[in-house]
Amino acid sequence: MIPIKTESAWRGTADCRNCGIRDMVLFADLHEDDFNLIHAPIDDLEYAGGQPVVRLGETATSLYTLRSGMIKLVRNTVDGRQRIVRVLRSGDVIGLEALMGPTYDSDAVALTNVRVCRLPLQVIQRLNRETPRLHQRLLEKWHRSLKEADDWLAELNFGNARQRVAGLILKMRSTTDAGIATLFSREDMGAMLDLKLETVSRTLSAFEREGLIEPQDKQGRLYRVVDAERLVAPKAGAE
């Protein structure tokens, strides 16, 4: 497991000017002079899979940009169940709600080992006042996050079990290789799709038997998508 580098907090370990994913995150549109406005440290932190990055209801003091790995956003339903409302990947921003309210509105938990940059709110607020480009980028990120949250609900919470699991597989394909999909524990998949763990396992096994997907690891987290067209249109009459 990757240790959480809490001992490095607030020491300013990040190098935003030379960040490898800078074009994907908030600072893509900043000019060299804009970086002179940053007086609070920005930290590059690591979290192991299963560790929380922020907690629902926790006082919001920072935004986080996801450099690598995947994070799940989790909320509780009225009947006490946990639902995963979205999965974040490299370039996504955690905690945008901190710009509008005092607390975080979801648990953000590492699905895999992750690296994040922690951006103190005072940095964002000052750049927002001084740099209209950042304000525009924040609005774009907010709009995209709302749209993706709606897409998750629309695409993954309707239809039968086959359609839901197939939809998740296709949604979790790599941005660099559409033939590879990275999944998670069966329990997490059930929480995303509002399905029982047993149903998720049975559906994945059926897809393997039918030659639609092939496992690429022993843990059952990495799959090759063999026939995306048949996944898009699963068999009629399935549960």
Solvent accessible surface area in square Angstrom, and as a share of the most:
residue,aa,sasa,rsa
1,M,188,0.84
2,I,54,0.27
3,P,98,0.61
4,I,53,0.27
5,K,74,0.32
6,T,97,0.56
7,E,112,0.50
8,S,15,0.10
9,A,31,0.24
10,W,112,0.39
11,R,167,0.61
12,G,34,0.32
13,T,73,0.42
14,A,26,0.20
15,D,79,0.41
16,C,21,0.13
17,R,107,0.39
18,N,116,0.60
19,C,27,0.16
20,G,76,0.73
21,I,30,0.15
22,R,50,0.18
23,D,119,0.62
24,M,93,0.42
25,V,10,0.05
26,L,1,0.01
27,F,11,0.04
28,A,23,0.18
29,D,56,0.29
30,L,5,0.03
31,H,107,0.48
32,E,108,0.48
33,D,107,0.55
34,D,13,0.07
35,F,12,0.05
36,N,94,0.48
37,L,37,0.18
38,I,34,0.17
39,H,138,0.61
40,A,18,0.14
41,P,47,0.30
42,I,9,0.05
43,D,1,0.00
44,D,27,0.14
45,L,5,0.02
46,E,33,0.15
47,Y,19,0.07
48,A,3,0.02
49,G,30,0.29
50,G,53,0.51
51,Q,60,0.26
52,P,44,0.28
53,V,14,0.08
54,V,5,0.03
55,R,116,0.42
56,L,82,0.41
57,G,48,0.46
58,E,77,0.35
59,T,94,0.55
60,A,10,0.08
61,T,77,0.45
62,S,0,0.00
63,L,0,0.00
64,Y,15,0.06
65,T,6,0.03
66,L,0,0.00
67,R,52,0.19
68,S,48,0.31
69,G,27,0.26
70,M,15,0.07
71,I,0,0.00
72,K,32,0.13
73,L,30,0.15
74,V,6,0.03
75,R,110,0.40
76,N,88,0.45
77,T,38,0.22
78,V,166,0.95
79,D,93,0.48
80,G,58,0.56
81,R,119,0.43
82,Q,107,0.47
83,R,42,0.15
84,I,8,0.04
85,V,31,0.18
86,R,13,0.05
87,V,9,0.05
88,L,1,0.00
89,R,69,0.25
90,S,41,0.27
91,G,1,0.01
92,D,9,0.05
93,V,12,0.07
94,I,3,0.01
95,G,7,0.07
96,L,12,0.06
97,E,38,0.17
98,A,8,0.06
99,L,51,0.25
100,M,154,0.69
101,G,27,0.26
102,P,107,0.67
103,T,56,0.33
104,Y,5,0.02
105,D,60,0.31
106,S,5,0.03
107,D,18,0.10
108,A,0,0.00
109,V,17,0.10
110,A,1,0.01
111,L,23,0.12
112,T,46,0.27
113,N,73,0.37
114,V,1,0.01
115,R,88,0.32
116,V,0,0.00
117,C,9,0.06
118,R,31,0.11
119,L,4,0.02
120,P,1,0.01
121,L,22,0.11
122,Q,107,0.48
123,V,5,0.03
124,I,1,0.00
125,Q,86,0.38
126,R,79,0.29
127,L,0,0.00
128,N,53,0.27
129,R,176,0.64
130,E,97,0.44
131,T,1,0.01
132,P,99,0.62
133,R,80,0.29
134,L,0,0.00
135,H,82,0.37
136,Q,96,0.43
137,R,35,0.13
138,L,7,0.04
139,L,94,0.47
140,E,84,0.38
141,K,15,0.06
142,W,69,0.24
143,H,125,0.56
144,R,100,0.36
145,S,24,0.15
146,L,100,0.50
147,K,112,0.48
148,E,51,0.23
149,A,32,0.25
150,D,88,0.46
151,D,37,0.19
152,W,16,0.06
153,L,96,0.48
154,A,62,0.48
155,E,94,0.42
156,L,0,0.00
157,N,29,0.15
158,F,140,0.58
159,G,44,0.42
160,N,37,0.19
161,A,5,0.04
162,R,22,0.08
163,Q,84,0.37
164,R,41,0.15
165,V,0,0.00
166,A,2,0.02
167,G,22,0.21
168,L,0,0.00
169,I,0,0.00
170,L,31,0.15
171,K,53,0.22
172,M,2,0.01
173,R,73,0.27
174,S,38,0.25
175,T,130,0.76
176,T,132,0.77
177,D,62,0.32
178,A,62,0.48
179,G,17,0.17
180,I,28,0.14
181,A,0,0.00
182,T,43,0.25
183,L,3,0.02
184,F,4,0.02
185,S,33,0.21
186,R,54,0.20
187,E,122,0.55
188,D,24,0.12
189,M,0,0.00
190,G,6,0.06
191,A,22,0.17
192,M,2,0.01
193,L,0,0.00
194,D,58,0.30
195,L,36,0.18
196,K,153,0.65
197,L,84,0.42
198,E,105,0.47
199,T,16,0.09
200,V,0,0.00
201,S,37,0.24
202,R,121,0.44
203,T,9,0.05
204,L,2,0.01
205,S,50,0.32
206,A,13,0.10
207,F,0,0.00
208,E,66,0.30
209,R,182,0.66
210,E,46,0.21
211,G,34,0.32
212,L,2,0.01
213,I,2,0.01
214,E,85,0.38
215,P,63,0.40
216,Q,80,0.36
217,D,46,0.24
218,K,200,0.85
219,Q,129,0.57
220,G,9,0.09
221,R,96,0.35
222,L,61,0.31
223,Y,2,0.01
224,R,97,0.35
225,V,17,0.10
226,V,75,0.43
227,D,40,0.20
228,A,34,0.27
229,E,144,0.65
230,R,112,0.41
231,L,2,0.01
232,V,104,0.60
233,A,74,0.58
234,P,21,0.13
235,K,118,0.50
236,A,103,0.80
237,G,82,0.79
238,A,28,0.22
239,E,117,0.52
